[in-house]
Amino acid sequence: MLALVILIPLGSAVTGQGAAAMATMVVSLAVIAMVWNYLFNLGFDKVFGQERIHRGLGLRIFHGFSFEMGLVVFTVPFLMWHLQAGFWDVLLLDLGFILFFLVYAIIFNWGYDQIRAFCQRRMKTGLSIQSPTHG
């Protein structure tokens, strides 16, 4: 949601498209990114293992970068069609999106891995994840 709040007005200003057209485009890009994220992470975990908590910064940067580069394959044609713009114009716009989401993806995946590891440790020790109720 935060990305939509940032990208819709920014994208409108950069492309000259109205807010409604930009919202449609950004939401469509988000759906494409969610599907790609699921498929990409399935493959990445098969190659690099599912012990995510042990991934170092270098592998996390590679993960984020390779995810974003793969996403370009799907988003550039969509943006060319939606904006009725040429390849180079769309590629430059997409690079702006990529830089924003590259940082976001690295931080998001690190946070997710930390929370997941915490929950798994709690489950292994038999402790509840929820706060105890005081009565």
N, C-alpha and C positions, 0 to 999 in steps of 0.2 A: 504494500500500500504506500509506503514511504517513497518508493521508486516512482510510482505513478504520480504522486503529488509533485515530485521534482521534475519528472520528464515530460509531463503533458504541457505545462506552460513553457518550459525551456524548448521543447521540440516545436511548439507552435511559433515561438519567436524565431527560431533558426530556419524553419522551413516555410513559414508564411501560411501554413495550414491552420484551419480553425481548431478550436479546442475539441470539438466533437470528433472531427476526423483524426486528430492526434490521439485522443483517448482510445478510439477504435484501433488505431495502429499500435499503440503501446500495450493495450490489453492483448491484442493478437500476438505481439512479440513475447509477452509474458507467458502465454499458453505454449507457444513454440519452445520457449526456454524451459518450461517445466517438463515438457515431454522429453526434450533433449537431455535435461538434467537427470531424469530417471534412467534413461537408456545409457547415457555416458557413465554414470556412477556404477551401474551394474557391470559394465565392461571394465571400468577402472579398478573396481574391487576384485574382479577375477584376476586381473593382471598383477596388481600390487598388494593383494591380500586384504582381508577384512579387518585386520587389527589397526584401525584408523588412529588410535590414540598414540601410536608410536611413529607416526609420520612426521618427519622433520619439516622445517620451513622450506627447504629446496623442493621436496616432493609436493608440498602444498602449493607452492608457486607454480610448479609444473602442472599440477592438477587444474588450478584455476586458469592458467594460460591455455592449456590444451582444450579445456571445456569451451572457453570463449572463441578460440579459433575454429573449433568444430561448429559452433553456433553460427558463425559467419556464413557457412555454407548454406544454412537454411534461411537466415534473415535477409541477406543481400537480395536474393531474387524476390522475396516477399516485399521488401521496401521499394525495389525498383517498380514493381507492379502497383503497389499502393500509392506511391508518390508520383508515379509516371515520370521518373527521373532516370538519368543515366547511371551507369555503373560507378564511375569515379565519384560523382556527387553522393551517391548512396553509400559507397564505401567509406567516405570521410565521415558521414553522419553516423554510420554504424561503428566506426572506430571510437567516436565519442561515447556511444553506448557501451562499447566493450571496455573502455578504460574505467568507466563508472562501475560496471558490474564485475570487472576483474577483482577489484579491491573488495567489493561487497561479497563475492563468492568465497574468497579466501577467508575473510572474517566469519562469514556465516558457517562454512564447513568446519572451521576450527571450533567455533562455539558449539555447534551440533555435536561434534566428536567429544568435547569435554562433558557436555550434559549426558550424552549416551554412556560414556565410561563411568560417570558418577552413578547413574541409575543401575548399570550393570554391577558395580561394586556393592551397591546397597542391596541388590537382589541376591547376590552371592552370600552376603553375610546374614541374610534373612531379615534385614531391617526394612521397615516400611519407608517408602519415599515420602509419604505424607507426614505432616506434622502430627505429633500425638495430641489428642484432645485432652484438655484439662477439665475435669468436672467436679 
